[in-house]
Amino acid sequence: MPITAKLTANMITTAGADRVLTIDLHAAQVQGFFDIPVDNLTAEPVLSRHYSRMKLENLVLVSPDVGSTKRARVYAQRLGGDLAIIDKRRVSGSETAVGRIIGNVKDATVLMIDDMITTGGTVSGAAQLCMEQGAKRVLVGASHAVLCGPAPERLAEAPIEEVVVTDTIDIPEAIKQRLGKLKVLSVAELVGEAIHRIHNDESVSSLFTIENGRG
């Protein structure tokens, strides 16, 4: 974890903040860099609501790498799908090599969800592999749309039906126009409810409780 994360935490505290509210930190350990309370929300309820309304059949949640397995399992439990994992190795800081799928995606609607899409290499390669293994369609979701470098072109060319992200990062209009399959969901209601609960000393974690497949 870069030391700049600790520096940023110190700057926020020094500026006068007494509590931090964030969404889907890339590494949960970052919370430990702060000397003030941190509420690390997740965009999962927002994304799950979208996919629940689609009533996806023969759903398989595919983790794009081993590190995202826990996240995929949460969505599988919420949406009622099976689970598969892609064995991936990193070639360089911006390039990955997709290996094989642990699980079965034949004739399935594949849903891959990550915390962020940066260059798009991982999900594009994983989508191609899923289609080669017999998947009917591939949908991709992410909390943060970094979308830097070749990401728009990679996603546009990949066999992905829809890319759903949230508005935690402002997406330039040029990218939206180049990537017609992109759909942006708002996290305003989620953040607003969390702030309301904090000010009223109510539970924030209960926003994300999974009970009988629903939050």
C-alpha positions in Angstrom: 0.0 0.0 0.0 1.6 3.3 -1.0 2.7 5.7 1.7 0.8 8.4 -0.1 -2.4 6.9 1.1 -1.3 7.6 4.7 -0.3 11.1 3.7 -3.7 11.7 2.2 -5.4 10.4 5.4 -3.3 12.8 7.5 -4.1 15.7 5.2 -7.9 15.1 5.5 -7.6 14.9 9.3 -5.4 18.0 9.5 -7.9 19.9 7.3 -10.5 19.4 10.1 -12.5 16.3 9.2 -13.7 14.3 12.1 -15.2 11.4 10.1 -14.8 10.0 6.6 -17.5 8.5 4.4 -16.3 6.6 1.3 -17.4 3.9 -1.1 -15.6 0.7 -2.0 -12.0 1.4 -1.0 -9.7 -0.6 -3.3 -8.0 -2.0 -0.2 -10.0 -2.1 3.1 -6.7 -1.7 5.0 -6.7 2.0 4.0 -9.2 2.5 6.9 -6.4 1.8 9.3 -4.5 4.8 8.0 -7.0 7.2 9.5 -7.0 8.4 13.1 -10.7 9.3 12.8 -13.7 7.0 12.1 -14.1 5.8 8.6 -17.4 4.4 7.1 -16.5 2.4 4.0 -19.8 1.9 2.1 -20.3 -0.4 -0.8 -22.2 0.3 -4.0 -23.5 -3.3 -3.9 -27.1 -2.4 -3.1 -27.2 0.1 -6.0 -25.8 -2.4 -8.5 -27.8 -5.4 -7.1 -31.1 -3.4 -7.4 -30.3 -2.8 -11.1 -29.6 -6.4 -11.9 -32.5 -7.7 -9.8 -34.9 -5.7 -12.0 -33.4 -7.4 -15.1 -34.6 -10.8 -13.8 -31.5 -12.5 -15.2 -31.9 -16.3 -15.9 -29.2 -19.0 -15.5 -27.0 -16.4 -13.8 -23.4 -17.1 -12.9 -21.4 -14.5 -11.0 -17.8 -14.7 -12.3 -15.0 -13.3 -10.2 -12.5 -11.7 -12.7 -9.6 -12.8 -10.4 -9.1 -14.7 -7.2 -9.0 -11.6 -5.1 -12.5 -10.6 -6.0 -14.1 -13.9 -5.0 -15.6 -12.6 -1.8 -17.3 -9.8 -3.7 -18.7 -12.2 -6.3 -20.0 -14.5 -3.6 -22.0 -11.6 -2.0 -23.6 -10.8 -5.3 -24.3 -14.5 -5.9 -26.1 -14.7 -2.6 -28.0 -11.5 -3.2 -29.1 -12.3 -6.8 -29.4 -16.1 -6.5 -26.7 -17.1 -9.0 -23.9 -19.6 -9.1 -20.2 -18.7 -8.7 -17.2 -19.1 -11.0 -13.6 -17.8 -10.7 -11.1 -16.8 -13.4 -7.5 -17.7 -12.8 -5.5 -14.6 -13.8 -1.9 -13.6 -13.6 -0.5 -10.1 -13.9 2.1 -9.6 -16.6 2.8 -6.0 -15.8 1.2 -3.0 -14.0 -1.2 -2.5 -16.9 -1.4 -5.9 -18.5 -2.9 -9.2 -17.3 -3.1 -12.7 -18.8 -6.3 -14.6 -18.4 -5.9 -18.3 -17.8 -8.9 -20.6 -17.2 -12.3 -20.6 -15.6 -12.9 -22.5 -12.3 -16.6 -23.3 -12.6 -19.1 -23.7 -15.4 -20.4 -20.8 -17.6 -21.9 -22.8 -20.5 -25.2 -21.4 -21.6 -25.1 -18.9 -18.7 -25.7 -15.2 -18.3 -22.4 -14.1 -16.9 -22.2 -11.2 -14.5 -18.8 -9.8 -13.5 -18.5 -7.1 -10.9 -15.3 -5.4 -9.7 -14.6 -2.5 -7.5 -13.2 -0.5 -10.4 -12.5 -0.6 -14.1 -9.2 1.1 -14.9 -7.7 0.1 -18.2 -10.4 -2.5 -18.9 -7.9 -5.3 -19.7 -9.1 -7.7 -17.0 -12.8 -7.6 -17.7 -12.4 -7.5 -21.5 -10.1 -10.6 -21.4 -12.4 -12.4 -18.9 -15.5 -11.6 -21.0 -13.8 -13.1 -24.1 -12.8 -16.2 -22.2 -16.4 -16.7 -20.9 -17.8 -16.4 -24.4 -15.3 -19.0 -25.6 -16.4 -21.3 -22.8 -20.0 -21.1 -24.0 -21.6 -18.2 -22.1 -24.7 -16.7 -23.7 -24.1 -13.1 -22.7 -21.7 -11.2 -20.4 -22.6 -8.2 -18.3 -20.1 -6.1 -16.3 -20.5 -3.9 -13.3 -18.2 -1.8 -11.2 -18.3 0.8 -8.4 -15.7 3.2 -9.9 -15.3 4.0 -13.6 -11.7 5.1 -13.8 -11.7 4.2 -17.5 -8.2 5.5 -18.3 -6.0 4.9 -21.4 -7.4 2.2 -23.7 -10.3 1.3 -21.5 -13.2 2.7 -23.7 -11.9 1.0 -26.8 -11.3 -2.3 -25.0 -14.7 -2.3 -23.5 -16.4 -1.3 -26.8 -14.7 -4.1 -28.7 -15.1 -6.8 -26.0 -18.1 -9.2 -26.1 -19.8 -7.4 -23.3 -23.5 -6.5 -23.5 -23.6 -3.8 -20.9 -21.2 -2.0 -18.6 -22.8 -0.6 -15.5 -20.9 1.8 -13.2 -21.8 4.3 -10.5 -21.2 8.1 -10.4 -18.5 8.0 -7.7 -16.2 9.4 -10.5 -17.4 11.9 -13.0 -17.2 10.4 -16.5 -16.4 12.8 -19.4 -19.1 13.1 -22.1 -16.6 12.0 -24.7 -16.2 8.6 -23.0 -19.9 8.2 -22.6 -20.4 8.8 -26.3 -17.6 6.4 -27.4 -18.9 3.7 -25.1 -22.5 3.3 -26.0 -23.0 0.2 -23.8 -22.1 2.3 -20.6 -24.9 2.9 -18.0 -24.3 5.1 -15.0 -26.2 4.6 -11.7 -26.4 7.2 -8.9 -25.2 6.5 -5.4 -26.7 9.8 -4.1 -29.6 8.0 -2.2 -27.1 5.5 -0.6 -24.8 8.2 0.6 -27.6 10.4 1.8 -29.1 7.6 3.8 -25.7 6.8 5.4 -25.2 10.5 6.3 -28.7 10.6 7.8 -28.0 7.5 9.9 -24.6 8.8 11.1 -26.2 12.1 12.3 -28.9 10.2 14.1 -26.6 7.6 15.7 -28.3 4.8 13.7 -26.6 1.7 12.2 -24.9 2.2 8.9 -23.9 -1.4 8.4 -27.5 -2.6 8.4 -27.8 -0.9 5.0 -25.9 -3.8 3.6 -27.4 -6.7 5.5 -28.4 -9.6 3.2 -31.5 -11.2 4.4 -33.3 -13.8 2.4 -31.6 -12.5 -0.7 -32.6 -8.9 -0.2 -31.1 -5.9 1.6 
